Amino acid sequence: MENKEPMQVDMISAPKSEKEIEFESFIEKMKSGVVSFCYTKNDGSIRSAKGTLKPDLIPPMEPGKEKKTYDHTTNYFDLDADEGKGAWRTFITDKFIGFVNPQS
């Protein structure tokens, strides 16, 4: 008689790299406040940004405009964009360089 129970598989995940840990910290800090950081743009130049994901620091979206999300990208609200009014920006997650003037 065949055993019809689902096979149990133990998944072993690779330890996280320093960059992955730093990126997770970056996202958590953006969810709770403003973060200065930099990343490499698609044209190869380096962009410094001051961004947030904290809802009470982000103005409501205009009707009919949605924030688009894509695999392997990170959206953030750029507080310096659009003459200080702020705007949504996106960068390729793997191109995150790090914090600018990190604070503990």
Helices and strands as residue ranges (DSSP letters): H 18-32, E 34-40, E 46-52, G 55-57, E 73-78, E 87-92, G 93-95, E 96-99
